[in-house]
């Protein structure tokens, strides 16, 4: 059982709420980082990989796309999300 106060489903719902996603995938990669900063006990959702394809990104640079996703994830960072690998594109 995860010690995180949030679930992957909640992260995915947050992103769906912020972006009209043609494709959205959220993967938990925390197990590979057990013992690292942000997941010292190895039982938290601390490291995720997010792939988003959204028409909302059509006029945004890659940096602006990533900033938008990080802004949408801000509530989770304050609850312990430690690292996010992003793959974004207009779609």
C-alpha positions as CSV (number, residue, x, y, z in Angstrom):
1,X,0.0,0.0,0.0
2,X,1.3,3.4,-0.9
3,X,2.0,6.0,1.8
4,X,1.1,8.8,-0.7
5,X,-1.9,10.9,0.1
6,X,-2.9,10.7,-3.6
7,X,-3.3,8.1,-6.3
8,X,-2.2,7.8,-9.9
9,X,-5.9,8.0,-10.8
10,X,-6.1,11.4,-9.0
11,X,-3.1,12.6,-10.9
12,X,-4.6,11.5,-14.2
13,X,-7.9,13.1,-13.4
14,X,-6.2,16.4,-12.6
15,X,-4.4,16.3,-15.9
16,X,-7.6,15.4,-17.8
17,X,-9.3,18.4,-16.1
18,X,-6.6,20.8,-17.2
19,X,-5.9,19.5,-20.8
20,X,-8.1,18.3,-23.6
21,X,-5.9,15.2,-24.0
22,X,-6.0,13.2,-27.1
23,X,-3.7,10.8,-25.3
24,X,-2.7,10.7,-21.6
25,X,-0.6,8.1,-19.8
26,X,0.6,8.3,-16.3
27,X,3.1,5.7,-15.1
28,X,4.4,5.1,-11.6
29,X,8.2,4.7,-11.7
30,X,8.7,5.1,-7.9
31,X,9.8,1.6,-7.3
32,X,13.0,2.2,-9.3
33,X,13.7,5.1,-7.0
34,X,13.1,3.5,-3.6
35,X,15.6,4.8,-1.1
36,X,16.1,8.0,-3.1
37,X,15.1,11.5,-2.0
38,X,11.4,11.8,-2.1
39,X,10.8,8.1,-1.6
40,X,13.1,6.9,1.2
41,X,10.9,4.1,2.3
42,X,10.0,3.0,-1.2
43,X,6.3,3.0,-0.6
44,X,5.2,6.3,-2.0
45,X,4.1,7.5,-5.5
46,X,7.1,9.9,-5.8
47,X,8.4,9.5,-9.4
48,X,6.1,9.4,-12.4
49,X,6.3,9.5,-16.1
50,X,3.6,11.5,-18.0
51,X,2.8,11.4,-21.7
52,X,0.3,14.0,-22.9
53,X,-0.9,14.7,-26.4
54,X,-3.2,17.7,-26.4
55,X,-4.5,20.3,-28.8
56,X,-4.0,22.7,-25.9
57,X,-0.3,22.6,-26.7
58,X,-0.7,23.6,-30.4
59,X,0.7,27.1,-30.0
60,X,3.1,26.4,-27.1
61,X,6.8,25.8,-27.1
62,X,8.0,22.6,-25.4
63,X,9.1,24.6,-22.4
64,X,5.6,26.2,-22.1
65,X,4.0,22.8,-22.5
66,X,6.1,21.4,-19.6
67,X,5.4,24.5,-17.5
68,X,1.7,24.0,-18.0
69,X,1.8,20.4,-16.9
70,X,4.0,21.2,-13.9
71,X,1.5,23.9,-12.9
72,X,-1.4,21.4,-13.1
73,X,0.6,19.0,-10.9
74,X,1.4,21.7,-8.3
75,X,-1.0,20.3,-5.7
76,X,0.7,16.9,-5.8
77,X,4.2,18.4,-5.5
78,X,3.1,20.0,-2.2
79,X,1.9,16.5,-1.0
80,X,5.1,14.7,-1.9
81,X,5.4,14.1,-5.6
82,X,9.1,14.4,-6.2
83,X,10.0,13.9,-9.8
84,X,8.1,13.9,-13.1
85,X,9.4,12.9,-16.6
86,X,7.4,14.6,-19.3
87,X,6.7,13.8,-22.9
88,X,4.3,16.4,-24.3
89,X,3.2,17.3,-27.8
90,X,0.3,18.9,-29.6
91,X,-2.2,16.3,-30.7
